[in-house]
Amino acid sequence: MKVEQKGHTTIIKDTQGNTQNFLEKLTQQHATFKNQNLILDVTHDKNVELKDIKLFSDLSKAHCKGKKSFVLVASDIDFNAIPTQLTVVPSIQEAHDIIEMEEIERDLGF
């Protein structure tokens, strides 16, 4: 797990290629990151599937209750099949763009 801080956003990359272990570590350490917008990069795991992405739903809900963004970065996923409560994008740059838009929405009171 590699953690990188950029302003009000924390980027956490799965370096082992095991999405389930990555989720377990994140869940245990969530209190450390709860006041930051999170970008979770699981592109290192080439075998990540939709069912693995769906496992992040509970963590996403808990994180978003704190009025912070939670964005997953994954490749080779059917983005149309992803549940609406999860935000999944194909690149880190798009994740930053989503967070920027959500910050503006929160500032405007949406």
Secondary structure, DSSP 8 states (H G I E B T S, - for coil): -EEEEETTEEEEE--SS-HHHHHHHHHHTHHHHTTSEEEEE-TT-TT--HHHHHTTHHHHHHHHTTT--EEEE-SS--GGGS-TTSEEESSHHHHHHHHHHHHHHHHHT-
